Protein backbone atom coordinates (compact mmCIF):
# COMPACT_ATOMS: atom_id res chain seq x y z
CA UNK A 1 0.00 0.00 0.00
CA UNK A 2 1.38 3.44 -0.84
CA UNK A 3 0.73 6.52 1.24
CA UNK A 4 -0.95 9.55 -0.26
CA UNK A 5 1.50 12.23 -1.36
CA UNK A 6 0.79 15.85 -0.44
CA UNK A 7 2.39 18.73 -2.31
CA UNK A 8 2.09 22.46 -1.98
CA UNK A 9 2.38 24.57 -5.13
CA UNK A 10 5.43 26.85 -5.06
CA UNK A 11 3.24 29.97 -5.28
CA UNK A 12 1.38 28.90 -2.15
CA UNK A 13 4.62 28.09 -0.33
CA UNK A 14 6.03 31.54 -1.18
CA UNK A 15 2.89 33.20 0.21
CA UNK A 16 3.13 31.14 3.39
CA UNK A 17 6.81 32.04 3.79
CA UNK A 18 6.08 35.74 3.27
CA UNK A 19 3.35 35.43 5.89
CA UNK A 20 5.94 34.24 8.40
CA UNK A 21 8.09 37.30 7.60
CA UNK A 22 5.10 39.61 8.18
CA UNK A 23 4.23 37.87 11.44
CA UNK A 24 7.80 38.09 12.75
CA UNK A 25 7.99 41.80 11.82
CA UNK A 26 4.71 42.44 13.66
CA UNK A 27 5.85 40.60 16.78
CA UNK A 28 9.34 42.12 16.70
CA UNK A 29 7.68 45.54 16.55
CA UNK A 30 5.59 44.57 19.55
CA UNK A 31 8.66 43.37 21.47
CA UNK A 32 10.54 46.59 20.70
CA UNK A 33 7.45 48.76 21.31
CA UNK A 34 7.50 50.20 17.78
CA UNK A 35 3.85 51.17 17.94
CA UNK A 36 3.37 52.60 14.44
CA UNK A 37 5.12 49.82 12.57
CA UNK A 38 3.51 47.13 14.73
CA UNK A 39 0.02 48.47 14.07
CA UNK A 40 0.81 48.76 10.37
CA UNK A 41 2.04 45.14 10.23
CA UNK A 42 -1.30 43.82 11.49
CA UNK A 43 -2.78 44.47 8.04
CA UNK A 44 -0.38 42.40 5.89
CA UNK A 45 -0.06 39.69 8.57
CA UNK A 46 -3.80 39.20 9.03
CA UNK A 47 -4.53 39.85 5.36
CA UNK A 48 -2.11 37.17 4.23
CA UNK A 49 -3.51 34.72 6.80
CA UNK A 50 -7.02 35.37 5.47
CA UNK A 51 -5.81 34.88 1.89
CA UNK A 52 -4.10 31.59 2.79
CA UNK A 53 -7.25 30.44 4.59
CA UNK A 54 -9.46 31.33 1.63
CA UNK A 55 -7.14 29.49 -0.72
CA UNK A 56 -7.24 26.39 1.55
CA UNK A 57 -11.02 26.36 1.90
CA UNK A 58 -11.52 23.12 -0.10
CA UNK A 59 -9.27 20.98 2.12
CA UNK A 60 -10.92 20.59 5.56
CA UNK A 61 -7.71 20.02 7.55
CA UNK A 62 -5.92 22.99 5.97
CA UNK A 63 -9.01 25.17 6.35
CA UNK A 64 -9.35 24.36 10.05
CA UNK A 65 -5.68 24.98 10.83
CA UNK A 66 -5.47 28.15 8.78
CA UNK A 67 -8.67 29.47 10.34
CA UNK A 68 -7.17 28.79 13.77
CA UNK A 69 -4.12 30.82 12.69
CA UNK A 70 -6.41 33.71 11.67
CA UNK A 71 -7.98 33.65 15.14
CA UNK A 72 -4.53 33.37 16.74
CA UNK A 73 -3.22 36.40 14.85
CA UNK A 74 -6.40 38.32 15.69
CA UNK A 75 -5.96 37.58 19.39
CA UNK A 76 -2.26 38.35 19.19
CA UNK A 77 -2.92 41.67 17.41
CA UNK A 78 -5.60 42.67 19.94
CA UNK A 79 -3.23 41.92 22.80
CA UNK A 80 -0.50 43.97 21.12
CA UNK A 81 -2.89 46.90 20.60
CA UNK A 82 -3.98 46.68 24.23
CA UNK A 83 -0.37 47.02 25.35
CA UNK A 84 0.53 49.71 22.82
CA UNK A 85 -2.42 51.90 23.74
CA UNK A 86 -2.45 51.24 27.48
CA UNK A 87 -5.74 49.42 27.94
CA UNK A 88 -4.19 46.01 28.60
CA UNK A 89 -4.89 46.27 32.32
CA UNK A 90 -7.98 48.47 32.09
CA UNK A 91 -11.34 46.78 32.77
CA UNK A 92 -13.40 47.13 29.57
CA UNK A 93 -16.29 44.67 29.69
CA UNK A 94 -17.73 43.10 32.84
CA UNK A 95 -14.44 43.71 34.69
CA UNK A 96 -12.38 41.93 32.00
CA UNK A 97 -9.31 43.91 31.00
CA UNK A 98 -8.16 44.63 27.47
CA UNK A 99 -5.49 41.95 27.34
CA UNK A 100 -7.81 39.22 28.55
CA UNK A 101 -10.36 39.98 25.83
CA UNK A 102 -7.83 38.27 23.54
CA UNK A 103 -9.05 35.02 25.09
CA UNK A 104 -12.15 35.16 22.85
CA UNK A 105 -10.38 34.75 19.49
CA UNK A 106 -7.91 32.30 21.05
CA UNK A 107 -10.89 30.21 22.17
CA UNK A 108 -12.50 30.47 18.72
CA UNK A 109 -9.35 29.01 17.18
CA UNK A 110 -9.27 26.23 19.76
CA UNK A 111 -12.94 25.40 19.09
CA UNK A 112 -12.34 25.27 15.32
CA UNK A 113 -9.50 22.78 15.86
CA UNK A 114 -11.42 20.75 18.46
CA UNK A 115 -14.36 20.38 16.05
CA UNK A 116 -12.03 19.45 13.20
CA UNK A 117 -10.29 16.75 15.23
CA UNK A 118 -13.58 15.45 16.68
CA UNK A 119 -14.96 15.05 13.14
CA UNK A 120 -11.75 13.37 11.99
CA UNK A 121 -11.81 10.96 14.94
CA UNK A 122 -15.49 10.13 14.36
CA UNK A 123 -14.80 9.45 10.68
CA UNK A 124 -11.86 7.24 11.62
CA UNK A 125 -13.94 5.25 14.11
CA UNK A 126 -16.77 4.85 11.59
CA UNK A 127 -14.40 3.55 8.92
CA UNK A 128 -12.59 1.25 11.37
CA UNK A 129 -15.84 -0.35 12.51
CA UNK A 130 -17.21 -0.80 8.98
C-alpha positions as CSV (number, residue, x, y, z in Angstrom):
1,X,0.0,0.0,0.0
2,X,1.4,3.4,-0.8
3,X,0.7,6.5,1.2
4,X,-0.9,9.6,-0.3
5,X,1.5,12.2,-1.4
6,X,0.8,15.9,-0.4
7,X,2.4,18.7,-2.3
8,X,2.1,22.5,-2.0
9,X,2.4,24.6,-5.1
10,X,5.4,26.8,-5.1
11,X,3.2,30.0,-5.3
12,X,1.4,28.9,-2.1
13,X,4.6,28.1,-0.3
14,X,6.0,31.5,-1.2
15,X,2.9,33.2,0.2
16,X,3.1,31.1,3.4
17,X,6.8,32.0,3.8
18,X,6.1,35.7,3.3
19,X,3.3,35.4,5.9
20,X,5.9,34.2,8.4
21,X,8.1,37.3,7.6
22,X,5.1,39.6,8.2
23,X,4.2,37.9,11.4
24,X,7.8,38.1,12.7
25,X,8.0,41.8,11.8
26,X,4.7,42.4,13.7
27,X,5.8,40.6,16.8
28,X,9.3,42.1,16.7
29,X,7.7,45.5,16.6
30,X,5.6,44.6,19.6
31,X,8.7,43.4,21.5
32,X,10.5,46.6,20.7
33,X,7.4,48.8,21.3
34,X,7.5,50.2,17.8
35,X,3.8,51.2,17.9
36,X,3.4,52.6,14.4
37,X,5.1,49.8,12.6
38,X,3.5,47.1,14.7
39,X,0.0,48.5,14.1
40,X,0.8,48.8,10.4
41,X,2.0,45.1,10.2
42,X,-1.3,43.8,11.5
43,X,-2.8,44.5,8.0
44,X,-0.4,42.4,5.9
45,X,-0.1,39.7,8.6
46,X,-3.8,39.2,9.0
47,X,-4.5,39.9,5.4
48,X,-2.1,37.2,4.2
49,X,-3.5,34.7,6.8
50,X,-7.0,35.4,5.5
51,X,-5.8,34.9,1.9
52,X,-4.1,31.6,2.8
53,X,-7.3,30.4,4.6
54,X,-9.5,31.3,1.6
55,X,-7.1,29.5,-0.7
56,X,-7.2,26.4,1.6
57,X,-11.0,26.4,1.9
58,X,-11.5,23.1,-0.1
59,X,-9.3,21.0,2.1
60,X,-10.9,20.6,5.6
61,X,-7.7,20.0,7.5
62,X,-5.9,23.0,6.0
63,X,-9.0,25.2,6.4
64,X,-9.3,24.4,10.0
65,X,-5.7,25.0,10.8
66,X,-5.5,28.2,8.8
67,X,-8.7,29.5,10.3
68,X,-7.2,28.8,13.8
69,X,-4.1,30.8,12.7
70,X,-6.4,33.7,11.7
71,X,-8.0,33.7,15.1
72,X,-4.5,33.4,16.7
73,X,-3.2,36.4,14.8
74,X,-6.4,38.3,15.7
75,X,-6.0,37.6,19.4
76,X,-2.3,38.4,19.2
77,X,-2.9,41.7,17.4
78,X,-5.6,42.7,19.9
79,X,-3.2,41.9,22.8
80,X,-0.5,44.0,21.1
81,X,-2.9,46.9,20.6
82,X,-4.0,46.7,24.2
83,X,-0.4,47.0,25.3
84,X,0.5,49.7,22.8
85,X,-2.4,51.9,23.7
86,X,-2.5,51.2,27.5
87,X,-5.7,49.4,27.9
88,X,-4.2,46.0,28.6
89,X,-4.9,46.3,32.3
90,X,-8.0,48.5,32.1
91,X,-11.3,46.8,32.8
92,X,-13.4,47.1,29.6
93,X,-16.3,44.7,29.7
94,X,-17.7,43.1,32.8
95,X,-14.4,43.7,34.7
96,X,-12.4,41.9,32.0
97,X,-9.3,43.9,31.0
98,X,-8.2,44.6,27.5
99,X,-5.5,42.0,27.3
100,X,-7.8,39.2,28.6
101,X,-10.4,40.0,25.8
102,X,-7.8,38.3,23.5
103,X,-9.1,35.0,25.1
104,X,-12.1,35.2,22.9
105,X,-10.4,34.8,19.5
106,X,-7.9,32.3,21.1
107,X,-10.9,30.2,22.2
108,X,-12.5,30.5,18.7
109,X,-9.4,29.0,17.2
110,X,-9.3,26.2,19.8
111,X,-12.9,25.4,19.1
112,X,-12.3,25.3,15.3
113,X,-9.5,22.8,15.9
114,X,-11.4,20.8,18.5
115,X,-14.4,20.4,16.1
116,X,-12.0,19.4,13.2
117,X,-10.3,16.7,15.2
118,X,-13.6,15.5,16.7
119,X,-15.0,15.1,13.1
120,X,-11.7,13.4,12.0
121,X,-11.8,11.0,14.9
122,X,-15.5,10.1,14.4
123,X,-14.8,9.5,10.7
124,X,-11.9,7.2,11.6
125,X,-13.9,5.2,14.1
126,X,-16.8,4.8,11.6
127,X,-14.4,3.6,8.9
128,X,-12.6,1.3,11.4
129,X,-15.8,-0.3,12.5
130,X,-17.2,-0.8,9.0
